[in-house]
Amino acid sequence: MPRVARIVLPGYPHHITHRGNYKQVVFEQPDDYIFYSNLVKKYFSKYGLKILSYV
């Protein structure tokens, strides 16, 4: 059965997570994290998004 579509409300915060399958490590090398971080900066800036918290 397909998932129910999420409701997207402009101007409201969204909870976004990332994790590895079966609790695997997401960033194996420091360069992996740097690459990911640069992509986040690029696209958040491009689309006018904000990060309110990162853990």
LUMNUVEX-818586 format. One record per atom (N, C-alpha, C): residue number from 1; atom name; x, y negated, z. Coordinates in steps of 0.001 Angstrom, whole numbers, plus 500000, padded with zeros to 6 digits. Layout:
R   n atom     xx     yy     zz
R NUM   CA      X      Y      Z
...
//
This chain:
R   n atom     xx     yy     zz
R   1    N 500846 501170 500000
R   1   CA 500000 500000 500000
R   1    C 500897 498759 500000
R   2    N 500648 497809 499109
R   2   CA 501490 496610 499046
R   2    C 501299 495710 500259
R   3    N 502325 494926 500524
R   3   CA 502251 493960 501628
R   3    C 501307 492823 501276
R   4    N 500747 492245 502291
R   4   CA 499906 491062 502109
R   4    C 500826 489881 501802
R   5    N 500464 489078 500826
R   5   CA 501275 487914 500463
R   5    C 501383 486955 501645
R   6    N 502564 486378 501812
R   6   CA 502774 485421 502895
R   6    C 502146 484083 502541
R   7    N 501710 483405 503550
R   7   CA 501175 482062 503362
R   7    C 502340 481081 503469
R   8    N 502518 480265 502463
R   8   CA 503590 479269 502450
R   8    C 502953 477896 502577
R   9    N 503294 477215 503661
R   9   CA 502764 475880 503910
R   9    C 503902 474871 503826
R  10    N 503897 474007 502820
R  10   CA 504956 473003 502700
R  10    C 505050 472146 503964
R  11    N 506292 471900 504392
R  11   CA 506513 471059 505561
R  11    C 506523 471812 506878
R  12    N 506214 473108 506856
R  12   CA 506232 473914 508074
R  12    C 507457 474821 508058
R  13    N 508051 475074 509224
R  13   CA 509242 475926 509258
R  13    C 508915 477381 508922
R  14    N 509918 478070 508387
R  14   CA 509818 479494 508072
R  14    C 510910 480228 508832
R  15    N 510588 481397 509311
R  15   CA 511562 482239 510000
R  15    C 512178 483173 508965
R  16    N 513472 483023 508732
R  16   CA 514171 483820 507726
R  16    C 515239 484641 508430
R  17    N 515307 485924 508103
R  17   CA 516322 486793 508696
R  17    C 517111 487484 507591
R  18    N 518286 487927 507931
R  18   CA 519039 488815 507046
R  18    C 519734 489836 507927
R  19    N 519724 491078 507463
R  19   CA 520381 492150 508207
R  19    C 520701 493283 507252
R  20    N 521654 494108 507645
R  20   CA 522045 495234 506811
R  20    C 521071 496393 506950
R  21    N 521004 497205 505911
R  21   CA 520189 498412 505975
R  21    C 520750 499354 507032
R  22    N 519871 499960 507794
R  22   CA 520270 500922 508833
R  22    C 521298 500329 509793
R  23    N 521137 499053 510098
R  23   CA 522003 498326 511040
R  23    C 523465 498252 510583
R  24    N 523679 498315 509269
R  24   CA 525037 498178 508750
R  24    C 525499 496731 508887
R  25    N 526796 496546 508919
R  25   CA 527386 495214 508985
R  25    C 527061 494471 507688
R  26    N 526656 493223 507794
R  26   CA 526300 492431 506613
R  26    C 527554 491843 505965
R  27    N 528431 491282 506765
R  27   CA 529641 490656 506245
R  27    C 530835 491490 506688
R  28    N 531379 492289 505765
R  28   CA 532501 493161 506121
R  28    C 533818 492397 506202
R  29    N 533966 491392 505366
R  29   CA 535191 490602 505328
R  29    C 534850 489137 505580
R  30    N 535783 488376 506139
R  30   CA 535527 486940 506340
R  30    C 535133 486229 505042
R  31    N 535712 486650 503916
R  31   CA 535370 486024 502632
R  31    C 533911 486253 502254
R  32    N 533318 487378 502695
R  32   CA 531901 487645 502423
R  32    C 531034 486586 503093
R  33    N 531355 486267 504340
R  33   CA 530593 485257 505069
R  33    C 530782 483879 504439
R  34    N 531991 483565 504043
R  34   CA 532274 482270 503420
R  34    C 531488 482133 502114
R  35    N 531465 483196 501305
R  35   CA 530710 483185 500049
R  35    C 529229 482947 500326
R  36    N 528671 483684 501280
R  36   CA 527258 483537 501652
R  36    C 526979 482118 502152
R  37    N 527835 481627 503025
R  37   CA 527665 480295 503597
R  37    C 527666 479222 502507
R  38    N 528550 479359 501535
R  38   CA 528599 478395 500431
R  38    C 527336 478445 499580
R  39    N 526786 479642 499351
R  39   CA 525528 479755 498608
R  39    C 524388 479086 499365
R  40    N 524338 479305 500670
R  40   CA 523288 478688 501486
R  40    C 523385 477167 501389
R  41    N 524569 476628 501556
R  41   CA 524754 475176 501470
R  41    C 524322 474644 500106
R  42    N 524741 475332 499048
R  42   CA 524429 474890 497685
R  42    C 522922 474834 497449
R  43    N 522218 475919 497770
R  43   CA 520801 475983 497433
R  43    C 519912 475241 498425
R  44    N 520324 475149 499661
R  44   CA 519543 474341 500601
R  44    C 519649 472875 500213
R  45    N 520824 472448 499776
R  45   CA 521000 471071 499323
R  45    C 520218 470827 498029
R  46    N 520306 471766 497098
R  46   CA 519633 471631 495800
R  46    C 518122 471494 495954
R  47    N 517539 472249 496881
R  47   CA 516086 472258 497034
R  47    C 515590 471454 498235
R  48    N 516485 470701 498876
R  48   CA 516080 469821 499973
R  48    C 515596 470560 501207
R  49    N 516200 471701 501499
R  49   CA 515813 472493 502665
R  49    C 516701 472148 503849
R  50    N 516232 472458 505047
R  50   CA 516998 472208 506270
R  50    C 517119 473498 507066
R  51    N 518252 473669 507719
R  51   CA 518422 474763 508670
R  51    C 518248 474153 510051
R  52    N 517237 474606 510770
R  52   CA 516970 474075 512106
R  52    C 517756 474824 513169
R  53    N 518058 476094 512903
R  53   CA 518804 476907 513855
R  53    C 519426 478076 513113
R  54    N 520621 478479 513527
R  54   CA 521296 479636 512930
R  54    C 521997 480384 514048
R  55    N 521712 481661 514155
R  55   CA 522334 482481 515209
R  55    C 522996 483675 514578
//
